[in-house]
Amino acid sequence: MMSPYMFEHAGLGKDRSSPDAEPICLQLPITNREVVNISLARAANVYMQTHYNQISSVYHLASTLEVEVHELVAAYRQVYSRDIGTALKLKKLKAAQRLLAQTSLELKEIAREAGWYEYYDFLAAFRHYVGMPPAAFRELPYSEQISTLTLPG
């Protein structure tokens, strides 16, 4: 896959007499919009790393960063090639997995500590992404819990 800042013109500058000749890749200058998107996506990612448990939604994050939701969503997708809502969920789920493995807190408290405002949303997301309910995860041997901490993101 090519970098978002590169494109390939098949045949441009290609020596047509040689079938093995490589097409020329041209590097385009990065626009101001792209610089803004990169900065915004990185700022969102850094903020999510440290404040995931205080962010109730992508709308809340956009409001905190003082940008429009559609701008944040587009910038994050452009830079990280993933949905920002999914990235936030995964950060919260990793935190919940760590708490399940390392503490004896009740499940509802773990959900709150990891930033889930609705307990049943936490249960559904955990089961969907981890493949088992939180109580079953907690019952796994520690070595299996650690190996399960490999959610994407």
CNS distance restraints for C-alpha pairs under 8 A (distance, minus, plus):
assign (resid   2 and name CA) (resid   6 and name CA) 6.20 0.50 0.50
assign (resid   2 and name CA) (resid   7 and name CA) 6.92 0.50 0.50
assign (resid   3 and name CA) (resid   7 and name CA) 7.72 0.50 0.50
assign (resid   5 and name CA) (resid  27 and name CA) 6.43 0.50 0.50
assign (resid   5 and name CA) (resid  28 and name CA) 5.99 0.50 0.50
assign (resid   5 and name CA) (resid  29 and name CA) 7.46 0.50 0.50
assign (resid   5 and name CA) (resid  30 and name CA) 6.81 0.50 0.50
assign (resid   6 and name CA) (resid  25 and name CA) 6.91 0.50 0.50
assign (resid   6 and name CA) (resid  26 and name CA) 6.25 0.50 0.50
assign (resid   6 and name CA) (resid  27 and name CA) 4.97 0.50 0.50
assign (resid   6 and name CA) (resid  28 and name CA) 6.21 0.50 0.50
assign (resid   7 and name CA) (resid  25 and name CA) 6.07 0.50 0.50
assign (resid   7 and name CA) (resid  26 and name CA) 6.13 0.50 0.50
assign (resid   7 and name CA) (resid  27 and name CA) 6.94 0.50 0.50
assign (resid   7 and name CA) (resid  28 and name CA) 7.82 0.50 0.50
assign (resid   8 and name CA) (resid  23 and name CA) 7.01 0.50 0.50
assign (resid   8 and name CA) (resid  24 and name CA) 6.48 0.50 0.50
assign (resid   8 and name CA) (resid  25 and name CA) 4.73 0.50 0.50
assign (resid   8 and name CA) (resid  26 and name CA) 6.49 0.50 0.50
assign (resid   9 and name CA) (resid  23 and name CA) 6.55 0.50 0.50
assign (resid   9 and name CA) (resid  24 and name CA) 6.53 0.50 0.50
assign (resid   9 and name CA) (resid  25 and name CA) 6.68 0.50 0.50
assign (resid   9 and name CA) (resid  26 and name CA) 7.81 0.50 0.50
assign (resid  10 and name CA) (resid  14 and name CA) 7.78 0.50 0.50
assign (resid  10 and name CA) (resid  23 and name CA) 5.29 0.50 0.50
assign (resid  10 and name CA) (resid  24 and name CA) 7.36 0.50 0.50
assign (resid  11 and name CA) (resid  15 and name CA) 7.95 0.50 0.50
assign (resid  11 and name CA) (resid  16 and name CA) 7.77 0.50 0.50
assign (resid  11 and name CA) (resid  23 and name CA) 5.49 0.50 0.50
assign (resid  11 and name CA) (resid  24 and name CA) 7.60 0.50 0.50
assign (resid  12 and name CA) (resid  23 and name CA) 6.21 0.50 0.50
assign (resid  12 and name CA) (resid  24 and name CA) 6.19 0.50 0.50
assign (resid  13 and name CA) (resid  23 and name CA) 6.73 0.50 0.50
assign (resid  13 and name CA) (resid  24 and name CA) 6.23 0.50 0.50
assign (resid  14 and name CA) (resid  21 and name CA) 6.16 0.50 0.50
assign (resid  14 and name CA) (resid  22 and name CA) 6.56 0.50 0.50
assign (resid  14 and name CA) (resid  23 and name CA) 5.38 0.50 0.50
assign (resid  14 and name CA) (resid  24 and name CA) 6.95 0.50 0.50
assign (resid  15 and name CA) (resid  19 and name CA) 7.94 0.50 0.50
assign (resid  15 and name CA) (resid  21 and name CA) 6.09 0.50 0.50
assign (resid  16 and name CA) (resid  21 and name CA) 7.65 0.50 0.50
assign (resid  30 and name CA) (resid  34 and name CA) 6.17 0.50 0.50
assign (resid  30 and name CA) (resid  35 and name CA) 6.95 0.50 0.50
assign (resid  31 and name CA) (resid  35 and name CA) 6.46 0.50 0.50
assign (resid  32 and name CA) (resid  36 and name CA) 6.22 0.50 0.50
assign (resid  33 and name CA) (resid  37 and name CA) 6.11 0.50 0.50
assign (resid  34 and name CA) (resid  38 and name CA) 6.09 0.50 0.50
assign (resid  35 and name CA) (resid  39 and name CA) 6.15 0.50 0.50
assign (resid  36 and name CA) (resid  40 and name CA) 5.97 0.50 0.50
assign (resid  37 and name CA) (resid  41 and name CA) 5.97 0.50 0.50
assign (resid  37 and name CA) (resid  72 and name CA) 7.95 0.50 0.50
assign (resid  37 and name CA) (resid  75 and name CA) 4.63 0.50 0.50
assign (resid  37 and name CA) (resid  76 and name CA) 7.40 0.50 0.50
assign (resid  37 and name CA) (resid  78 and name CA) 7.67 0.50 0.50
assign (resid  37 and name CA) (resid  79 and name CA) 7.43 0.50 0.50
assign (resid  38 and name CA) (resid  42 and name CA) 6.09 0.50 0.50
assign (resid  38 and name CA) (resid  75 and name CA) 6.74 0.50 0.50
assign (resid  38 and name CA) (resid  76 and name CA) 7.83 0.50 0.50
assign (resid  38 and name CA) (resid  79 and name CA) 6.12 0.50 0.50
assign (resid  39 and name CA) (resid  43 and name CA) 6.04 0.50 0.50
assign (resid  40 and name CA) (resid  44 and name CA) 6.13 0.50 0.50
assign (resid  40 and name CA) (resid  72 and name CA) 6.94 0.50 0.50
assign (resid  40 and name CA) (resid  75 and name CA) 6.69 0.50 0.50
assign (resid  40 and name CA) (resid  76 and name CA) 7.58 0.50 0.50
assign (resid  41 and name CA) (resid  45 and name CA) 6.14 0.50 0.50
assign (resid  41 and name CA) (resid  72 and name CA) 6.93 0.50 0.50
assign (resid  41 and name CA) (resid  75 and name CA) 5.58 0.50 0.50
assign (resid  41 and name CA) (resid  76 and name CA) 4.64 0.50 0.50
assign (resid  41 and name CA) (resid  79 and name CA) 6.58 0.50 0.50
assign (resid  41 and name CA) (resid  80 and name CA) 7.86 0.50 0.50
assign (resid  42 and name CA) (resid  46 and name CA) 6.11 0.50 0.50
assign (resid  42 and name CA) (resid  76 and name CA) 7.95 0.50 0.50
assign (resid  43 and name CA) (resid  47 and name CA) 6.07 0.50 0.50
assign (resid  44 and name CA) (resid  48 and name CA) 6.02 0.50 0.50
assign (resid  44 and name CA) (resid  61 and name CA) 7.55 0.50 0.50
assign (resid  44 and name CA) (resid  65 and name CA) 7.51 0.50 0.50
assign (resid  44 and name CA) (resid  76 and name CA) 7.90 0.50 0.50
assign (resid  45 and name CA) (resid  49 and name CA) 6.18 0.50 0.50
assign (resid  46 and name CA) (resid  50 and name CA) 6.71 0.50 0.50
assign (resid  47 and name CA) (resid  51 and name CA) 5.75 0.50 0.50
assign (resid  47 and name CA) (resid  52 and name CA) 7.46 0.50 0.50
assign (resid  48 and name CA) (resid  52 and name CA) 4.64 0.50 0.50
assign (resid  48 and name CA) (resid  55 and name CA) 7.69 0.50 0.50
assign (resid  48 and name CA) (resid  88 and name CA) 6.77 0.50 0.50
assign (resid  48 and name CA) (resid  91 and name CA) 7.72 0.50 0.50
assign (resid  49 and name CA) (resid  91 and name CA) 7.28 0.50 0.50
assign (resid  51 and name CA) (resid  55 and name CA) 6.61 0.50 0.50
assign (resid  52 and name CA) (resid  88 and name CA) 6.71 0.50 0.50
assign (resid  52 and name CA) (resid  91 and name CA) 6.70 0.50 0.50
assign (resid  52 and name CA) (resid  92 and name CA) 6.28 0.50 0.50
assign (resid  52 and name CA) (resid 114 and name CA) 7.46 0.50 0.50
assign (resid  52 and name CA) (resid 115 and name CA) 6.42 0.50 0.50
assign (resid  53 and name CA) (resid  92 and name CA) 6.73 0.50 0.50
assign (resid  53 and name CA) (resid 112 and name CA) 7.78 0.50 0.50
assign (resid  53 and name CA) (resid 113 and name CA) 6.48 0.50 0.50
assign (resid  53 and name CA) (resid 114 and name CA) 5.04 0.50 0.50
assign (resid  53 and name CA) (resid 115 and name CA) 3.49 0.50 0.50
assign (resid  53 and name CA) (resid 116 and name CA) 7.22 0.50 0.50
assign (resid  54 and name CA) (resid 115 and name CA) 5.84 0.50 0.50
assign (resid  55 and name CA) (resid  60 and name CA) 6.22 0.50 0.50
assign (resid  55 and name CA) (resid  61 and name CA) 6.16 0.50 0.50
assign (resid  55 and name CA) (resid 115 and name CA) 6.87 0.50 0.50
assign (resid  56 and name CA) (resid  60 and name CA) 6.07 0.50 0.50
assign (resid  56 and name CA) (resid  61 and name CA) 7.78 0.50 0.50
assign (resid  56 and name CA) (resid 115 and name CA) 7.13 0.50 0.50
assign (resid  56 and name CA) (resid 116 and name CA) 7.38 0.50 0.50
assign (resid  56 and name CA) (resid 117 and name CA) 6.97 0.50 0.50
assign (resid  57 and name CA) (resid  61 and name CA) 6.38 0.50 0.50
assign (resid  57 and name CA) (resid  85 and name CA) 7.44 0.50 0.50
assign (resid  58 and name CA) (resid  62 and name CA) 6.10 0.50 0.50
assign (resid  58 and name CA) (resid  69 and name CA) 7.12 0.50 0.50
assign (resid  58 and name CA) (resid  84 and name CA) 7.26 0.50 0.50
assign (resid  58 and name CA) (resid  85 and name CA) 6.05 0.50 0.50
assign (resid  59 and name CA) (resid  63 and name CA) 6.14 0.50 0.50
assign (resid  59 and name CA) (resid  69 and name CA) 5.90 0.50 0.50
assign (resid  60 and name CA) (resid  64 and name CA) 6.16 0.50 0.50
assign (resid  61 and name CA) (resid  65 and name CA) 6.20 0.50 0.50
assign (resid  62 and name CA) (resid  66 and name CA) 5.90 0.50 0.50
assign (resid  62 and name CA) (resid  67 and name CA) 5.26 0.50 0.50
assign (resid  62 and name CA) (resid  68 and name CA) 6.06 0.50 0.50
assign (resid  62 and name CA) (resid  69 and name CA) 5.33 0.50 0.50
assign (resid  62 and name CA) (resid  72 and name CA) 6.41 0.50 0.50
assign (resid  63 and name CA) (resid  67 and name CA) 6.18 0.50 0.50
assign (resid  63 and name CA) (resid  68 and name CA) 7.36 0.50 0.50
assign (resid  63 and name CA) (resid  69 and name CA) 7.80 0.50 0.50
assign (resid  67 and name CA) (resid  71 and name CA) 6.79 0.50 0.50
assign (resid  67 and name CA) (resid  72 and name CA) 6.76 0.50 0.50
assign (resid  68 and name CA) (resid  72 and name CA) 6.45 0.50 0.50
assign (resid  69 and name CA) (resid  73 and name CA) 6.13 0.50 0.50
assign (resid  70 and name CA) (resid  74 and name CA) 6.04 0.50 0.50
assign (resid  71 and name CA) (resid  75 and name CA) 6.00 0.50 0.50
assign (resid  72 and name CA) (resid  76 and name CA) 6.04 0.50 0.50
assign (resid  73 and name CA) (resid  77 and name CA) 6.15 0.50 0.50
assign (resid  73 and name CA) (resid  83 and name CA) 7.04 0.50 0.50
assign (resid  73 and name CA) (resid  84 and name CA) 6.18 0.50 0.50
assign (resid  74 and name CA) (resid  78 and name CA) 6.05 0.50 0.50
assign (resid  75 and name CA) (resid  79 and name CA) 6.21 0.50 0.50
assign (resid  76 and name CA) (resid  80 and name CA) 5.74 0.50 0.50
assign (resid  76 and name CA) (resid  81 and name CA) 7.22 0.50 0.50
assign (resid  76 and name CA) (resid  82 and name CA) 7.10 0.50 0.50
assign (resid  76 and name CA) (resid  83 and name CA) 7.08 0.50 0.50
assign (resid  76 and name CA) (resid  84 and name CA) 6.14 0.50 0.50
assign (resid  77 and name CA) (resid  81 and name CA) 4.57 0.50 0.50
assign (resid  77 and name CA) (resid  82 and name CA) 4.98 0.50 0.50
assign (resid  77 and name CA) (resid  83 and name CA) 5.71 0.50 0.50
assign (resid  77 and name CA) (resid  84 and name CA) 6.98 0.50 0.50
assign (resid  78 and name CA) (resid  82 and name CA) 7.99 0.50 0.50
assign (resid  82 and name CA) (resid  86 and name CA) 7.51 0.50 0.50
assign (resid  82 and name CA) (resid  87 and name CA) 7.26 0.50 0.50
assign (resid  83 and name CA) (resid  87 and name CA) 6.35 0.50 0.50
assign (resid  84 and name CA) (resid  88 and name CA) 6.18 0.50 0.50
assign (resid  85 and name CA) (resid  89 and name CA) 6.31 0.50 0.50
assign (resid  86 and name CA) (resid  90 and name CA) 6.15 0.50 0.50
assign (resid  87 and name CA) (resid  91 and name CA) 6.31 0.50 0.50
assign (resid  87 and name CA) (resid 153 and name CA) 6.25 0.50 0.50
assign (resid  88 and name CA) (resid  92 and name CA) 6.37 0.50 0.50
assign (resid  89 and name CA) (resid  93 and name CA) 6.10 0.50 0.50
assign (resid  89 and name CA) (resid 125 and name CA) 7.80 0.50 0.50
assign (resid  90 and name CA) (resid  94 and name CA) 6.11 0.50 0.50
assign (resid  90 and name CA) (resid 151 and name CA) 6.91 0.50 0.50
assign (resid  90 and name CA) (resid 152 and name CA) 7.32 0.50 0.50
assign (resid  90 and name CA) (resid 153 and name CA) 6.40 0.50 0.50
assign (resid  91 and name CA) (resid  95 and name CA) 6.39 0.50 0.50
assign (resid  91 and name CA) (resid 153 and name CA) 7.29 0.50 0.50
assign (resid  92 and name CA) (resid  96 and name CA) 6.22 0.50 0.50
assign (resid  92 and name CA) (resid 114 and name CA) 5.21 0.50 0.50
assign (resid  92 and name CA) (resid 115 and name CA) 6.31 0.50 0.50
assign (resid  92 and name CA) (resid 116 and name CA) 7.56 0.50 0.50
assign (resid  93 and name CA) (resid  97 and name CA) 6.09 0.50 0.50
assign (resid  93 and name CA) (resid 114 and name CA) 7.19 0.50 0.50
assign (resid  93 and name CA) (resid 125 and name CA) 7.93 0.50 0.50
assign (resid  93 and name CA) (resid 126 and name CA) 6.56 0.50 0.50
assign (resid  94 and name CA) (resid  98 and name CA) 6.28 0.50 0.50
assign (resid  94 and name CA) (resid 149 and name CA) 6.53 0.50 0.50
assign (resid  94 and name CA) (resid 151 and name CA) 7.20 0.50 0.50
assign (resid  95 and name CA) (resid  99 and name CA) 6.27 0.50 0.50
assign (resid  95 and name CA) (resid 114 and name CA) 5.64 0.50 0.50
assign (resid  96 and name CA) (resid 100 and name CA) 6.06 0.50 0.50
assign (resid  96 and name CA) (resid 110 and name CA) 6.04 0.50 0.50
assign (resid  96 and name CA) (resid 111 and name CA) 6.70 0.50 0.50
assign (resid  96 and name CA) (resid 113 and name CA) 7.73 0.50 0.50
assign (resid  96 and name CA) (resid 114 and name CA) 5.44 0.50 0.50
assign (resid  97 and name CA) (resid 101 and name CA) 6.14 0.50 0.50
assign (resid  97 and name CA) (resid 134 and name CA) 7.94 0.50 0.50
assign (resid  97 and name CA) (resid 137 and name CA) 7.92 0.50 0.50
assign (resid  97 and name CA) (resid 145 and name CA) 7.74 0.50 0.50
assign (resid  97 and name CA) (resid 149 and name CA) 6.86 0.50 0.50
assign (resid  98 and name CA) (resid 102 and name CA) 5.96 0.50 0.50
assign (resid  98 and name CA) (resid 149 and name CA) 7.90 0.50 0.50
assign (resid  99 and name CA) (resid 103 and name CA) 5.40 0.50 0.50
assign (resid  99 and name CA) (resid 104 and name CA) 7.99 0.50 0.50
assign (resid  99 and name CA) (resid 105 and name CA) 7.60 0.50 0.50
assign (resid  99 and name CA) (resid 110 and name CA) 6.49 0.50 0.50
assign (resid 100 and name CA) (resid 104 and name CA) 7.03 0.50 0.50
assign (resid 100 and name CA) (resid 105 and name CA) 7.45 0.50 0.50
assign (resid 100 and name CA) (resid 107 and name CA) 7.99 0.50 0.50
assign (resid 100 and name CA) (resid 110 and name CA) 7.28 0.50 0.50
assign (resid 100 and name CA) (resid 134 and name CA) 7.50 0.50 0.50
assign (resid 100 and name CA) (resid 137 and name CA) 7.55 0.50 0.50
assign (resid 100 and name CA) (resid 138 and name CA) 5.56 0.50 0.50
assign (resid 101 and name CA) (resid 138 and name CA) 6.12 0.50 0.50
assign (resid 101 and name CA) (resid 142 and name CA) 6.66 0.50 0.50
assign (resid 101 and name CA) (resid 145 and name CA) 6.50 0.50 0.50
assign (resid 101 and name CA) (resid 146 and name CA) 7.85 0.50 0.50
assign (resid 105 and name CA) (resid 109 and name CA) 6.18 0.50 0.50
assign (resid 105 and name CA) (resid 110 and name CA) 6.23 0.50 0.50
assign (resid 106 and name CA) (resid 110 and name CA) 6.29 0.50 0.50
assign (resid 107 and name CA) (resid 111 and name CA) 6.16 0.50 0.50
assign (resid 107 and name CA) (resid 134 and name CA) 7.44 0.50 0.50
assign (resid 107 and name CA) (resid 135 and name CA) 7.64 0.50 0.50
assign (resid 108 and name CA) (resid 112 and name CA) 6.35 0.50 0.50
assign (resid 108 and name CA) (resid 119 and name CA) 6.27 0.50 0.50
assign (resid 109 and name CA) (resid 113 and name CA) 6.04 0.50 0.50
assign (resid 110 and name CA) (resid 114 and name CA) 6.02 0.50 0.50
assign (resid 111 and name CA) (resid 115 and name CA) 6.39 0.50 0.50
assign (resid 111 and name CA) (resid 116 and name CA) 5.18 0.50 0.50
assign (resid 111 and name CA) (resid 117 and name CA) 7.55 0.50 0.50
assign (resid 111 and name CA) (resid 118 and name CA) 7.98 0.50 0.50
assign (resid 111 and name CA) (resid 119 and name CA) 6.17 0.50 0.50
assign (resid 111 and name CA) (resid 122 and name CA) 6.23 0.50 0.50
assign (resid 112 and name CA) (resid 116 and name CA) 5.24 0.50 0.50
assign (resid 112 and name CA) (resid 117 and name CA) 6.29 0.50 0.50
assign (resid 112 and name CA) (resid 119 and name CA) 7.75 0.50 0.50
assign (resid 116 and name CA) (resid 121 and name CA) 7.33 0.50 0.50
assign (resid 116 and name CA) (resid 122 and name CA) 5.95 0.50 0.50
assign (resid 118 and name CA) (resid 122 and name CA) 6.52 0.50 0.50
assign (resid 119 and name CA) (resid 123 and name CA) 6.39 0.50 0.50
assign (resid 120 and name CA) (resid 124 and name CA) 6.14 0.50 0.50
assign (resid 121 and name CA) (resid 125 and name CA) 6.03 0.50 0.50
assign (resid 122 and name CA) (resid 126 and name CA) 5.93 0.50 0.50
assign (resid 123 and name CA) (resid 127 and name CA) 6.16 0.50 0.50
assign (resid 123 and name CA) (resid 133 and name CA) 6.56 0.50 0.50
assign (resid 123 and name CA) (resid 134 and name CA) 6.99 0.50 0.50
assign (resid 124 and name CA) (resid 128 and name CA) 6.08 0.50 0.50
assign (resid 125 and name CA) (resid 129 and name CA) 6.02 0.50 0.50
assign (resid 126 and name CA) (resid 130 and name CA) 5.47 0.50 0.50
assign (resid 126 and name CA) (resid 131 and name CA) 7.22 0.50 0.50
assign (resid 126 and name CA) (resid 132 and name CA) 7.04 0.50 0.50
assign (resid 126 and name CA) (resid 133 and name CA) 6.26 0.50 0.50
assign (resid 126 and name CA) (resid 134 and name CA) 6.58 0.50 0.50
assign (resid 127 and name CA) (resid 131 and name CA) 4.87 0.50 0.50
assign (resid 127 and name CA) (resid 132 and name CA) 4.61 0.50 0.50
assign (resid 127 and name CA) (resid 133 and name CA) 4.84 0.50 0.50
assign (resid 127 and name CA) (resid 134 and name CA) 7.28 0.50 0.50
assign (resid 128 and name CA) (resid 132 and name CA) 7.47 0.50 0.50
assign (resid 129 and name CA) (resid 151 and name CA) 7.49 0.50 0.50
assign (resid 130 and name CA) (resid 148 and name CA) 7.65 0.50 0.50
assign (resid 130 and name CA) (resid 151 and name CA) 7.41 0.50 0.50
assign (resid 132 and name CA) (resid 136 and name CA) 6.29 0.50 0.50
assign (resid 132 and name CA) (resid 137 and name CA) 6.55 0.50 0.50
assign (resid 133 and name CA) (resid 137 and name CA) 6.42 0.50 0.50
assign (resid 134 and name CA) (resid 138 and name CA) 6.21 0.50 0.50
assign (resid 135 and name CA) (resid 139 and name CA) 6.51 0.50 0.50
assign (resid 136 and name CA) (resid 140 and name CA) 6.71 0.50 0.50
assign (resid 137 and name CA) (resid 145 and name CA) 6.75 0.50 0.50
assign (resid 138 and name CA) (resid 145 and name CA) 7.54 0.50 0.50
assign (resid 140 and name CA) (resid 144 and name CA) 6.10 0.50 0.50
assign (resid 140 and name CA) (resid 145 and name CA) 6.06 0.50 0.50
assign (resid 141 and name CA) (resid 145 and name CA) 6.35 0.50 0.50
assign (resid 142 and name CA) (resid 146 and name CA) 6.20 0.50 0.50
assign (resid 143 and name CA) (resid 147 and name CA) 6.33 0.50 0.50
assign (resid 144 and name CA) (resid 148 and name CA) 6.08 0.50 0.50
assign (resid 145 and name CA) (resid 149 and name CA) 6.58 0.50 0.50
